[in-house]
Amino acid sequence: MSTPTSADVAASLQAFARAEIDSSATVTTAWPMPGNAGLSFGADVITPASTVPLVIRLAPPGVRRSGNTDVLRVVPLLQALAAAGVPVAAVRWAVDDAQWFGTDAVLQDRLDALPLHMSHAEGSATLGVTEALTQAVDALARMHAVPAPEGWELPRTLPAEIGFWTPLLGKASDPEWASTGTALHDALLAGLPADPDTGILHGDFHTNNVLFDAVGRLVAIVDWEISGVGAHLLDLAWLAIFTDPGCWAQPHGAGMRVTADAGWLRERYEQASGRPTDRFDWFRALACFRFGVISVFNVRLHRTGRRVDATWEERAESILPLFRRGLRFLEEEK
């Protein structure tokens, strides 16, 4: 099945809204939202009483529902977080009847808010970096305090976390990517932390996935597609590498708009969570490995034409820097 177009989504949403909201509801247009492989759309449902701004996230049509292709899996998590006061976009409807959108769909509130974009000012919130990161780390600590929904996901151990991503190294088109990534893989396994704090893991926590309103208040953590249950410090380490120019090739590293000292991030998280951040350099190395192999895989998809996205050519330049930076983190930890 083909990916729905904006016109398809607008027509489907109008039919759904007339059944669920108001029989006279109209949807004049829908538009692609950033990211999410063309399966996320914005639209307004207009009724005589109100206008309802929505984001519609669709499961890939005709694809087996598993992991990040199962859009409904995050609904219990988002509901648990919202109930605990963690800022997320509210789920209005979770749709498992293909008569409406041709696939599963999650309809959430579309917020009048912007991320603090890591690379460009267009479409970015304008608050200061320290203010944004302070709120982001505090929200992360609150998120980590929420128990995972009962029966939602099995915890992923650190060896399992490493093992989950390792097969992507086999997609490396550059032998040096494969050899350096394998060296980092082996070093991570040789120095596993014992008994890390485990619970809800966002999986892609950085300022592109945190929304701020017009007065600079954090209003939502978004993009939960690769969330799960795992070691909490991976989220903080992920934020640390995405704010560390040393992890990235030039000129990308020099052009980063959101940078932070990893020691400051640790201290803020410890204050907000009341938990230590032991073995943080090991988790930074794991974050480098994880995004490095994700990049290897997506570069392959782009170059083979299976999922064309030219931005991965730029990110390809950072694969070796990420793996090498990870190895340095482990060396400095000794």
N, C-alpha and C positions, 0 to 999 in steps of 0.2 A: 504494500500500500504506500502511496506517495504522502509526503508531508503536507498537511493542510496549508492552504494559502490564507492570507489575511482575510480575503473575501469569504472563504469557507468558514473561518472562525467567526466572523461577524454574523453570518447567516445562522450558524449553529447556536451561537450565544443568544441571538434574538429568539429563536424557537424555544430554547431552554428558559429564557427569562419570561416569556409569555406563559409558560407552564408553571414556573416556580415563583415569580415575583408579581407580575401584573399582566393581565391579558392584552393590554395595549402597549407593552414595553417595546421600545425600538433600540436597535444598535446600528448606527449609521456607518461605522468603520471600525476596523481593528488594525493594529500595527505590531510588527515584531519588537520584542523587548531585547535588550542586549544579552548575549550569551545564550546558553541552554540549547545550542544546536538548532536554532530556528523553531523551537517547540514551545516558546513562551511569547504571549501576546498581551498587549494592553487594549482595553476597550471600555467604553462607557455604556451602561444600561440606563436609558432615559425613560422615566415614567412621568405621569402627570404630577406626582408628588415629590420626586427627587431624581437626582442623577447619581448612579452608583458606579464609582470608578473601580475597575477590577484588573487583576492580572490573571490570565488563564494559562496554566502549565499543563501541557499534554504529554502523555506517554507516547513513545515512538510507535506509530501504527504498525501492526503486524509483527512486532518484536516481543519475544518472551519477557514477561515482567520479572525482573531480577535486579537487585541493587539500584543503581541510579536510573534504570529504565522503568522502575516501578514508582510512579509519582505518588501513589496513594500511601506508600509505606511511611512517609514523613508526617502524615496527618496526625496520628496519635502523639508524635513527638511535639509538633507545633502546638497542639491543644494542651499538652502537659506544661510546656514552657509558658504559654499565655496564662494559664491558670496560676502559675507561680510568679507572675509578674515580670517575666523576662520579655523584653521588647521584641516581638515578631509581628509580621503581617497576619492579621486574623484570617482564618480559613472560613469562608462563607459556605462553600459547598465542596464536597468530595464526590465526584461523579464516576460510578463504575458501570454505567449503562451506556453502551456504545451507540445507542440510537441518537444521542445528542451530539457528540463530537467525533464519533467514529473510533474512539479510543478512550482510555481513562483520562480524567481531567481533575485538576484542583483549581478552584476559583478562590482567590484571596483578595483582600483589600489592596488597592493600589494607592500608595501613600504619596503625599505631596512632600517628597524628601529626596535627597541626593546622597551618593557616597562621597567620601573624600578620595577622589581618584588618584591612584598611585603614579600615573604617568602623564596625564594631561588635564588642563584646567577646564576644558569644555565639558559641560554636564557634571561638574564637580561642586560639592559643597565648599564654602569659602571660609570655614572656621580654621583656627590655627591647628597645627599638627599635634602639639602637646595636648591641647584641649580635647581633640578628637580621640587621640590614643588613650588618654586617661579614661574617658567615657567607655571606649571600646574594651579596655582591659577590665574595668569594673563590671561591665555587662558580661564579659566572658566568665569572670569569677562567679557571678550570680547564676549563669547558665550551668556551670559545673557543679553547683550546689543542688540542682534539681535531679531527683532520681529518674533514671530512664523508665519509660512506661513499662509496666509489668508485661513480660512476654514479648516485648517489642523486638529486641535484637539480642543475640548472644554476644558477650564481651569478646573482643579480639585481643589475644595476647600479643606481646611485642614480637615474638618469632612469627606469629601468624600475620601480623601487620606487615612485617618485612617480606614474608613469603607471598602475600597477596600481590604485591607490586613487582616482585622479582621477575616473573615471566615476561614482563614488558621489556626487560633488558634484551631479551632474545630478538626484539624487533629493531635493534640498533643497526643502522646502516653504516656507522663509522666504527671500525675496530677499537679505536681509542675510547669511544663512549663505553663500549662493552667492557673493556679491560679495566678502566678506571671505576666504572660503576660496580663491577664485580669486586674490586678491591675494597670499596666502601661497604658493600654488602657484607663481605667477610669480616671486616673490622667491627661493624655494628653487632653482628652475631657473637663475636668474641668478647664483647664487653657489655652484655645485656644488663640493664638495671634490674634490681630485685624489687618486686611488690610495688609498682607505681600506683598512684591514685588513679582509679578507673571509673568512668561513667560516661555521660553524654559527651560526644565528640562531634564538633561541627564539621571538621575535616578540611575546610577551605577558609579559615578565618583570617581575613585581612580587610583593609579599609574599603576596598571595592565592594565588599559584601556587608557593609554597615551603613545604614541610611541616617542622615541628619536632616532635621527640618530647617525652616528659614531662620530660626533664632539659634541654630547650632546645637539643638538637643538631639541626642541619639534616640531614634524612634523605632528602629527595627534592625535585627540581624536577619539577613536574607540568604538565599541560595544554599539550601540544606541537602542538596542531591547526594553528596557523598558522606553524609553524617552517619554515625554509628555509635557503638559503645567501645571505648578504648581508653588509652592512657591520656589523661587530661593535658599533660605537658606538651603533647604533640600540637595542640591548638596554639599554645603560647609560642612554641618554637616556630610554628608556621608563620605567625605574625612577625616573629623576630627575623626570619630570613627574608621576608618580603619587605622589610624595612632596613635591610642591611645591604648597602651598595656593593660590599665586598663579595657577595654571593653571585654577582651578575656580571656579564660581559659588558665592556664599554661599546657604544656610548650609553647603553641603557642604565647602567649603574649611576653614571654621572648625572643623568636626567631624571632620577627618581625624585618625586615631589614629597613623598612621605618617608622619612627616615627616622630612626630612633636608636638609641644605645640599648643593647640587649640587657645590660645590667639594670638600667632604669625600668625596662619592661618587667624584669624578674621582681624587682623590689615592689613595683606597683601591684603586681599580681599577688605577691605574698601578703601585702597589706590588705588587699581587697578580699582575698580568699581565706586568710589565716592558715594557709598550707605552705610547706617548704617547696623549693624548686630544685631539689637535689638532682644531680646528673643532667643539668639543663643542656650542657654542651653536647651530650650524647643525643638528646632529643633534637637539637638543632641539626646534628649530622643526619638523623633519620629524616627530618624535613627536607634536607638537601637531596637525599637519596630519593625520597618519594616524588618530589616535583621533577627531579632529573629524569626518572624513568617515565613519569607521565608525559614529559616533553618528548622523550624518545618515541613513545607510542604515537603521539599526535603528529609529530613530524613525519612519521611513516605514513599515517593516514593521509596527510596532506600531499606528500610527494607521490603517492600511488594513485591519487585522485579519488580515494574512497570518501574522504571528507575534506574538501578543499578549504583551507583557511591560511592565507598567506602570513598571518601574524606568527604562525609557528616557525617560519623561517628565521625571524628575528630571535625567537626564543631558543632556537637550535644553537645559537652562538653561546648561550649560557649553560648548556648541558655540562660541558667539561668544567667550567668554573664552579658550578654547584657541587659536582662530585669531589673536586679538589678541595673546596671549602669545607665540605663535610669531613674529609680525611684530616684536615688541619684542626677542626674542632675536636676530633678524637685524640689527636696527638697532644693538643694543648691541655686536654683533660687529665692526661697521665701525670 
